[in-house]
């Protein structure tokens, strides 16, 4: 998920000489294929406007198209990382990587050291509060499941909590090692210590 430290550690690795393959940035470069930003609008906000929320008309079609693009970008980045074959490449995935095809996720798991930066429960609670103040479009998978007659505003807190829990389980299954993202930040550990904890 965003805010757990992926970009921070990827940047430090890049500064230390690692190749940094940023899937979010690469997706942003290709967003013109599916949505055109308005004048002054960032690609991320354009994506959000285009995708909408899970109750929006066209959401399911938009998510399917977005995941198609993410699958292409992630697969190409993984192939690029494997072609380098030097062990000094960091593949910085998106938070929705877990919704990509089983074949690609299996290849990712088999080919890379997958590190999951997790958040403690109280940080997850804070993430939920931030989201409820300013809901943002995202890939929900099967977590958006309002009850019969339930309004979107009423379903949002429960379904978002389910989304976080479901994603955590999928991230943990995909990963080889799980680290506490907030503890890494608070302890201000060195890059060498980070790599040691990650088992690299």
Backbone as JSON, one array per atom type, in Angstrom:
{
  "sequence": "XXXXXXXXXXXXXXXXXXXXXXXXXXXXXXXXXXXXXXXXXXXXXXXXXXXXXXXXXXXXXXXXXXXXXXXXXXXXXXXXXXXXXXXXXXXXXXXXXXXXXXXXXXXXXXXXXXXXXXXXXXXXXXXXXXXXXXXXXXXXXXXXXXXXXXXXXXXXXXXXXXXXXXXXXXXXXXXXXXXXXXXXXXXXXXXXXXXXXXXX",
  "N": [[0.84, -1.19, 0.0], [0.3, 2.36, -0.42], [2.48, 4.71, 1.2], [3.94, 3.1, 2.93], [6.64, 2.97, 2.71], [7.88, 2.07, 0.38], [8.78, 3.67, -1.79], [10.71, 5.19, -0.49], [12.74, 3.33, 0.34], [13.36, 2.24, -2.13], [14.4, 4.49, -3.4], [16.71, 4.94, -1.85], [18.13, 2.63, -2.44], [18.53, 3.03, -5.16], [20.18, 5.28, -5.05], [22.37, 4.06, -4.01], [23.35, 2.71, -6.12], [21.82, 0.71, -7.25], [19.68, -0.57, -9.85], [16.6, 0.94, -10.47], [13.4, 0.05, -10.98], [10.5, 1.45, -11.51], [7.27, 0.76, -11.22], [4.88, 2.21, -10.86], [5.56, 4.75, -11.89], [6.06, 4.07, -14.53], [3.59, 3.17, -15.36], [2.19, 5.57, -15.13], [3.41, 6.96, -17.23], [2.27, 5.72, -19.38], [-0.41, 6.19, -19.2], [-1.79, 7.78, -20.94], [-2.79, 6.15, -22.86], [-5.22, 5.3, -21.97], [-6.55, 7.35, -20.61], [-6.88, 10.88, -20.8], [-5.28, 13.51, -19.22], [-6.81, 16.46, -17.89], [-6.21, 19.98, -18.53], [-3.59, 21.01, -16.45], [-4.02, 18.92, -14.71], [-2.86, 16.18, -12.8], [-1.43, 13.0, -13.84], [-2.13, 10.96, -12.04], [-4.44, 11.94, -10.75], [-6.05, 12.16, -12.94], [-6.34, 9.49, -13.6], [-7.78, 8.63, -11.35], [-10.16, 10.1, -11.69], [-11.08, 8.97, -14.05], [-11.32, 6.23, -13.39], [-13.04, 6.16, -11.14], [-15.3, 5.3, -8.43], [-16.17, 2.18, -6.75], [-18.94, 1.96, -7.02], [-19.51, 3.5, -9.15], [-20.66, 4.19, -12.47], [-19.34, 2.23, -15.03], [-17.06, 1.52, -13.64], [-16.12, -1.18, -13.27], [-15.3, -1.92, -15.84], [-13.31, -0.03, -16.28], [-11.42, -0.68, -14.28], [-10.65, -3.21, -15.12], [-9.35, -2.56, -17.52], [-7.3, -0.95, -16.53], [-5.85, -2.83, -14.96], [-5.01, -4.5, -16.99], [-3.14, -2.86, -18.25], [-1.37, -2.5, -16.09], [-0.49, -5.13, -15.76], [0.96, -5.53, -18.16], [3.01, -3.61, -17.86], [4.26, -4.41, -15.46], [5.08, -7.02, -16.08], [6.89, -6.5, -18.15], [8.79, -4.98, -16.76], [9.71, -6.87, -14.93], [10.86, -8.76, -16.65], [12.89, -7.14, -17.64], [14.38, -6.74, -15.31], [15.23, -9.37, -14.82], [16.78, -9.8, -17.05], [18.96, -8.24, -16.54], [20.3, -9.61, -14.55], [22.06, -9.22, -12.4], [21.54, -9.05, -9.78], [21.24, -6.65, -8.52], [18.93, -5.02, -8.72], [15.97, -3.28, -8.1], [12.61, -3.89, -8.08], [9.97, -1.97, -8.06], [6.86, -2.32, -7.19], [3.29, -1.72, -7.71], [0.6, -1.07, -5.35], [-1.49, -2.64, -6.11], [-0.51, -4.91, -7.22], [-1.03, -7.5, -6.41], [-3.37, -8.26, -7.63], [-2.82, -9.07, -10.14], [-2.18, -11.45, -12.83], [-2.19, -14.95, -11.91], [-0.07, -16.39, -13.06], [1.91, -14.44, -13.6], [2.38, -13.49, -11.0], [3.39, -15.81, -9.82], [5.75, -16.09, -11.26], [7.06, -13.76, -10.46], [7.37, -14.29, -7.72], [8.99, -16.56, -7.84], [11.27, -15.61, -9.07], [12.32, -13.4, -7.81], [13.4, -11.72, -4.77], [10.95, -11.16, -2.69], [9.8, -8.54, -0.85], [7.71, -7.6, 1.7], [6.43, -4.73, 2.96], [4.93, -4.15, 5.79], [2.25, -2.77, 7.82], [1.59, -1.88, 11.23], [-1.35, -2.61, 13.29], [-2.47, -0.22, 14.38], [-1.56, 1.72, 12.65], [-2.84, 0.95, 10.35], [-5.45, 1.51, 11.1], [-5.29, 4.3, 11.12], [-4.84, 4.74, 8.42], [-7.27, 3.95, 7.4], [-8.94, 5.95, 8.48], [-7.9, 8.21, 7.16], [-8.57, 7.56, 4.54], [-11.36, 7.55, 4.66], [-11.86, 10.23, 5.06], [-11.02, 11.32, 2.69], [-11.86, 9.69, 0.19], [-10.33, 7.67, -2.28], [-10.02, 6.57, -5.66], [-9.4, 3.14, -6.29], [-8.13, -0.23, -6.82], [-10.34, -2.66, -5.95], [-10.68, -5.4, -5.91], [-12.3, -8.23, -4.64], [-13.31, -7.0, -2.44], [-15.17, -4.98, -2.29], [-18.26, -5.2, -1.24], [-21.14, -4.45, -0.71], [-23.93, -4.68, 1.53], [-27.3, -5.84, 1.03], [-29.33, -3.2, 0.05], [-27.7, -1.36, 1.3], [-26.21, 1.8, 1.55], [-23.6, 3.4, -0.38], [-21.9, 5.15, 1.2], [-22.28, 4.11, 3.72], [-21.36, 1.53, 3.45], [-18.71, 1.86, 2.89], [-16.7, 2.2, 5.1], [-16.63, -0.4, 6.3], [-16.11, -2.09, 4.11], [-13.67, -1.07, 3.19], [-11.99, -1.64, 5.34], [-12.09, -4.4, 5.14], [-10.84, -4.63, 2.68], [-8.19, -3.8, 3.28], [-7.42, -5.82, 5.08], [-7.7, -8.09, 3.47], [-5.86, -7.51, 1.43], [-3.48, -7.48, 2.92], [-3.21, -10.18, 3.62], [-2.84, -11.28, 1.08], [-0.5, -9.98, 0.24], [1.3, -11.0, 2.1], [1.3, -13.69, 1.44], [2.47, -13.62, -1.08], [5.01, -12.69, -0.54], [8.48, -13.24, 0.42], [9.63, -12.36, 2.7], [8.55, -10.45, 5.5], [8.46, -7.18, 6.64], [8.27, -4.68, 9.2], [7.07, -1.77, 8.21], [6.75, 0.75, 9.45], [8.32, 0.55, 11.76], [10.84, 0.32, 10.64], [11.12, 2.89, 9.65], [10.92, 4.48, 11.99], [13.07, 3.57, 13.51], [15.13, 4.42, 12.01], [16.96, 2.91, 10.42], [19.94, 1.78, 8.75], [20.71, 1.46, 5.22], [22.16, -0.85, 4.79], [21.38, -2.38, 7.0], [18.69, -2.63, 6.42], [18.78, -4.2, 4.07], [19.92, -6.48, 5.18], [17.91, -7.3, 6.96], [15.98, -7.83, 5.1], [16.99, -10.03, 3.95], [18.68, -10.0, 1.78]],
  "CA": [[0.0, 0.0, 0.0], [1.05, 3.61, -0.42], [2.82, 5.23, 2.5], [4.62, 2.14, 3.8], [8.09, 3.12, 2.58], [8.42, 1.48, -0.84], [9.53, 4.67, -2.55], [11.87, 5.59, 0.31], [13.82, 2.34, 0.26], [13.76, 2.14, -3.54], [15.27, 5.64, -3.69], [18.01, 4.71, -1.22], [18.82, 1.6, -3.21], [18.97, 3.66, -6.41], [21.32, 6.14, -4.72], [23.5, 3.17, -3.73], [23.81, 2.11, -7.37], [20.91, -0.3, -7.77], [18.73, -0.17, -10.87], [15.27, 1.1, -9.88], [12.33, -0.09, -11.96], [9.34, 1.99, -10.81], [6.08, 0.41, -12.0], [3.93, 3.33, -10.8], [6.0, 5.79, -12.83], [5.91, 3.55, -15.89], [2.15, 3.19, -15.65], [1.84, 6.97, -15.35], [3.87, 7.34, -18.57], [1.43, 5.11, -20.4], [-1.82, 6.42, -18.93], [-2.42, 8.42, -22.09], [-3.47, 5.14, -23.66], [-6.57, 5.04, -21.48], [-7.2, 8.57, -20.13], [-6.11, 12.1, -21.04], [-5.44, 14.5, -18.15], [-7.27, 17.81, -18.21], [-5.14, 20.96, -18.31], [-3.18, 21.18, -15.06], [-4.36, 17.74, -13.91], [-1.8, 15.17, -12.76], [-1.87, 11.7, -14.36], [-2.77, 10.16, -10.98], [-5.8, 12.43, -10.55], [-6.8, 11.8, -14.15], [-6.67, 8.08, -13.45], [-8.85, 8.54, -10.38], [-11.39, 10.61, -12.31], [-11.52, 8.0, -15.06], [-11.69, 4.95, -12.78], [-14.21, 6.34, -10.29], [-15.45, 4.47, -7.25], [-16.75, 0.88, -7.15], [-20.35, 2.09, -7.34], [-19.63, 4.38, -10.31], [-20.91, 3.56, -13.77], [-18.13, 1.98, -15.8], [-15.91, 1.21, -12.79], [-15.6, -2.53, -13.51], [-14.6, -1.9, -17.13], [-12.1, 0.78, -16.11], [-10.45, -1.45, -13.49], [-10.14, -4.29, -15.98], [-8.41, -1.95, -18.45], [-6.12, -0.52, -15.76], [-5.07, -4.01, -14.6], [-4.34, -4.96, -18.21], [-1.96, -2.01, -18.41], [-0.42, -2.81, -15.02], [0.08, -6.45, -16.06], [1.97, -5.34, -19.2], [4.13, -2.85, -17.31], [4.96, -5.22, -14.45], [5.74, -8.14, -16.76], [8.05, -5.96, -18.86], [9.8, -4.59, -15.77], [10.29, -8.09, -14.39], [11.76, -9.29, -17.69], [14.07, -6.26, -17.67], [15.17, -7.05, -14.12], [15.85, -10.68, -14.99], [17.79, -9.69, -18.1], [20.16, -7.64, -15.94], [20.95, -10.78, -13.91], [23.18, -8.81, -11.56], [21.13, -9.06, -8.38], [21.2, -5.29, -7.97], [17.79, -4.33, -9.3], [14.78, -3.26, -7.26], [11.37, -3.77, -8.83], [9.06, -1.25, -7.17], [5.53, -2.6, -7.73], [2.17, -0.95, -7.18], [-0.14, -1.76, -4.29], [-2.47, -3.57, -6.69], [0.2, -6.01, -7.88], [-1.61, -8.79, -6.0], [-4.52, -8.57, -8.47], [-2.37, -9.45, -11.47], [-2.45, -12.86, -13.14], [-1.45, -15.93, -11.1], [1.18, -16.77, -13.73], [2.9, -13.38, -13.39], [2.74, -13.46, -9.58], [4.24, -16.97, -9.58], [7.06, -15.76, -11.83], [7.63, -12.75, -9.57], [7.78, -14.97, -6.49], [10.07, -17.5, -8.12], [12.44, -14.96, -9.66], [12.79, -12.25, -7.01], [13.25, -11.7, -3.32], [9.8, -10.28, -2.52], [9.77, -7.97, 0.5], [6.43, -6.97, 2.02], [6.51, -3.74, 4.02], [3.61, -4.17, 6.43], [1.96, -1.74, 8.81], [0.9, -2.38, 12.42], [-2.8, -2.39, 13.28], [-2.86, 1.17, 14.63], [-1.29, 2.46, 11.42], [-3.91, 0.6, 9.43], [-6.61, 2.3, 11.54], [-5.07, 5.68, 10.66], [-5.01, 4.72, 6.97], [-8.72, 3.89, 7.18], [-9.48, 7.27, 8.77], [-7.51, 9.1, 6.07], [-9.33, 7.21, 3.35], [-12.75, 7.96, 4.83], [-11.91, 11.69, 4.9], [-10.82, 11.63, 1.27], [-11.84, 8.43, -0.56], [-9.64, 7.72, -3.56], [-10.24, 5.37, -6.47], [-8.38, 2.09, -6.23], [-8.58, -1.56, -7.21], [-10.95, -3.25, -4.76], [-10.76, -6.85, -5.95], [-13.63, -8.67, -4.21], [-13.57, -6.42, -1.12], [-16.36, -4.13, -2.32], [-19.39, -6.11, -1.15], [-22.18, -3.84, 0.12], [-25.08, -5.51, 1.86], [-28.53, -5.47, 0.31], [-29.92, -1.94, 0.48], [-26.72, -0.53, 1.99], [-25.71, 2.92, 0.76], [-22.13, 3.39, -0.51], [-21.23, 5.8, 2.33], [-22.37, 3.23, 4.88], [-20.57, 0.33, 3.17], [-17.3, 2.19, 2.67], [-15.78, 1.87, 6.2], [-16.51, -1.85, 6.48], [-15.48, -2.71, 2.94], [-12.27, -0.67, 3.12], [-11.29, -2.44, 6.34], [-11.95, -5.73, 4.54], [-9.84, -4.5, 1.63], [-6.86, -3.78, 3.89], [-7.15, -7.15, 5.63], [-7.51, -9.01, 2.35], [-4.58, -7.21, 0.78], [-2.39, -7.9, 3.8], [-3.07, -11.63, 3.48], [-2.28, -11.57, -0.25], [0.9, -9.53, 0.23], [2.1, -11.94, 2.91], [1.42, -14.94, 0.67], [3.37, -13.4, -2.2], [6.34, -12.28, -0.09], [9.41, -14.14, 1.09], [9.92, -11.79, 4.02], [7.68, -9.34, 5.87], [9.1, -6.24, 7.55], [7.4, -3.63, 9.73], [7.46, -0.54, 7.52], [6.84, 1.89, 10.36], [9.47, 0.35, 12.64], [12.03, 0.66, 9.86], [11.2, 4.35, 9.58], [11.15, 5.06, 13.31], [14.4, 3.19, 13.99], [16.09, 5.07, 11.12], [18.02, 1.95, 10.17], [20.75, 2.02, 7.56], [20.37, 0.64, 4.06], [22.77, -2.16, 5.01], [20.52, -3.11, 7.93], [17.47, -2.96, 5.7], [19.07, -5.34, 3.2], [20.14, -7.65, 6.04], [16.59, -7.76, 7.44], [15.25, -8.35, 3.94], [17.61, -11.28, 3.52], [19.31, -9.81, 0.47]],
  "C": [[0.87, 1.24, 0.0], [1.33, 4.04, 1.02], [3.55, 4.28, 3.42], [6.14, 2.21, 3.67], [8.7, 2.54, 1.32], [9.31, 2.47, -1.6], [10.8, 5.1, -1.81], [13.02, 4.61, 0.14], [14.28, 2.14, -1.18], [14.7, 3.28, -3.91], [16.66, 5.44, -3.08], [18.82, 3.65, -1.97], [19.34, 2.18, -4.52], [20.19, 4.54, -6.16], [22.57, 5.31, -4.45], [23.97, 2.42, -4.97], [22.92, 1.02, -7.93], [20.09, 0.28, -8.92], [17.34, -0.14, -10.25], [14.23, 1.08, -10.98], [11.02, 0.25, -11.26], [8.08, 1.74, -11.64], [5.05, 1.53, -11.99], [4.29, 4.39, -11.84], [5.8, 5.33, -14.27], [4.45, 3.49, -16.31], [1.71, 4.62, -15.94], [2.25, 7.44, -16.74], [2.94, 6.83, -19.67], [-0.06, 5.39, -20.21], [-2.55, 7.1, -20.08], [-3.14, 7.44, -22.99], [-4.93, 4.97, -23.24], [-7.29, 6.29, -20.98], [-6.29, 9.76, -20.39], [-6.35, 13.07, -19.9], [-6.0, 15.81, -18.69], [-6.13, 18.79, -18.0], [-4.85, 21.16, -16.82], [-3.45, 19.99, -14.16], [-3.23, 16.73, -13.95], [-2.32, 13.86, -13.32], [-2.59, 10.85, -13.31], [-4.22, 10.62, -10.77], [-6.67, 12.14, -11.78], [-7.23, 10.34, -14.08], [-7.83, 7.91, -12.49], [-10.18, 9.0, -10.94], [-11.96, 9.59, -13.29], [-12.02, 6.72, -14.42], [-12.95, 5.08, -11.94], [-14.18, 5.43, -9.08], [-16.19, 3.19, -7.63], [-18.24, 0.92, -7.47], [-20.59, 2.98, -8.57], [-19.92, 3.57, -11.57], [-19.59, 3.4, -14.5], [-16.92, 1.6, -14.98], [-15.3, -0.15, -13.15], [-14.81, -2.59, -14.81], [-13.28, -1.15, -17.0], [-11.03, 0.01, -15.34], [-9.84, -2.56, -14.34], [-9.1, -3.74, -16.94], [-7.14, -1.51, -17.73], [-5.25, -1.73, -15.41], [-4.39, -4.63, -15.82], [-3.05, -4.18, -18.42], [-0.92, -2.33, -17.34], [0.26, -4.17, -15.25], [1.21, -6.3, -17.1], [3.21, -4.66, -18.65], [4.94, -3.7, -16.34], [5.7, -6.37, -15.1], [6.99, -7.66, -17.49], [9.16, -5.57, -17.89], [10.48, -5.82, -15.17], [11.25, -8.71, -15.39], [13.04, -8.45, -17.77], [14.98, -6.55, -16.48], [15.91, -8.37, -14.28], [16.95, -10.64, -16.04], [19.08, -9.09, -17.55], [20.99, -8.71, -15.23], [22.13, -10.41, -13.03], [22.82, -8.79, -10.07], [21.02, -7.7, -7.75], [20.12, -4.45, -8.62], [16.62, -4.41, -8.33], [13.57, -2.99, -8.14], [10.31, -3.24, -7.88], [7.65, -1.39, -7.73], [4.49, -1.64, -7.17], [1.51, -1.74, -6.06], [-1.12, -2.78, -4.83], [-1.81, -4.73, -7.42], [-0.44, -7.36, -7.59], [-2.81, -9.19, -6.84], [-4.12, -8.96, -9.89], [-2.49, -10.96, -11.63], [-1.63, -13.79, -12.25], [-0.11, -16.3, -11.73], [2.27, -15.72, -13.49], [3.33, -13.32, -11.92], [3.64, -14.65, -9.23], [5.64, -16.72, -10.1], [7.78, -14.74, -10.96], [8.16, -13.41, -8.3], [8.98, -15.88, -6.71], [11.37, -16.81, -8.51], [13.08, -13.9, -8.77], [12.72, -12.54, -5.52], [12.14, -10.7, -3.03], [9.72, -9.85, -1.05], [8.45, -7.23, 0.68], [6.64, -6.03, 3.2], [5.11, -3.59, 4.61], [3.47, -3.0, 7.39], [1.28, -2.37, 10.03], [-0.56, -1.97, 12.42], [-3.17, -0.92, 13.48], [-2.58, 2.05, 13.42], [-2.35, 2.17, 10.37], [-5.18, 1.36, 9.78], [-6.49, 3.74, 11.05], [-5.27, 5.77, 9.15], [-6.5, 4.71, 6.62], [-9.35, 5.26, 7.41], [-9.15, 8.26, 7.65], [-8.34, 8.84, 4.82], [-10.77, 7.7, 3.46], [-12.91, 9.48, 4.69], [-11.8, 12.07, 3.43], [-10.72, 10.33, 0.48], [-11.19, 8.61, -1.92], [-9.93, 6.45, -4.34], [-9.08, 4.4, -6.33], [-8.98, 0.78, -6.69], [-9.07, -2.28, -5.95], [-10.91, -4.78, -4.77], [-12.18, -7.27, -5.58], [-14.04, -8.05, -2.88], [-14.8, -5.51, -1.12], [-17.59, -5.03, -2.39], [-20.46, -5.51, -0.24], [-23.33, -4.81, 0.38], [-26.31, -5.0, 1.12], [-29.11, -4.19, 0.9], [-28.96, -0.99, 1.16], [-26.21, 0.56, 1.06], [-24.19, 2.89, 0.7], [-21.41, 4.01, 0.69], [-21.24, 4.93, 3.56], [-21.49, 1.99, 4.69], [-19.08, 0.61, 3.16], [-16.38, 1.82, 3.85], [-15.55, 0.37, 6.35], [-15.76, -2.49, 5.32], [-14.01, -2.31, 2.82], [-11.43, -1.43, 4.15], [-11.08, -3.86, 5.82], [-10.89, -5.72, 3.44], [-8.43, -4.57, 2.21], [-6.48, -5.16, 4.42], [-6.89, -8.16, 4.51], [-6.21, -8.78, 1.62], [-3.42, -7.69, 1.63], [-2.14, -9.4, 3.66], [-2.45, -11.99, 2.14], [-0.82, -11.14, -0.35], [1.78, -10.55, 0.96], [2.31, -13.25, 2.16], [2.43, -14.8, -0.46], [4.82, -13.22, -1.75], [7.17, -13.43, 0.47], [9.72, -13.67, 2.5], [8.99, -10.6, 4.26], [8.4, -8.48, 6.9], [8.08, -5.2, 8.0], [7.84, -2.29, 9.16], [7.61, 0.63, 8.46], [8.03, 1.77, 11.29], [10.76, 0.69, 11.91], [12.23, 2.17, 9.81], [11.57, 4.95, 10.93], [12.55, 4.76, 13.83], [15.51, 3.83, 13.15], [17.28, 4.15, 10.82], [18.75, 2.29, 8.87], [20.27, 1.13, 6.42], [20.95, -0.76, 4.23], [21.92, -3.01, 5.95], [19.21, -3.51, 7.27], [17.68, -4.19, 4.82], [19.29, -6.62, 4.01], [18.8, -8.2, 6.52], [15.78, -8.36, 6.3], [15.84, -9.67, 3.43], [18.28, -11.2, 2.17], [20.82, -9.87, 0.61]]
}
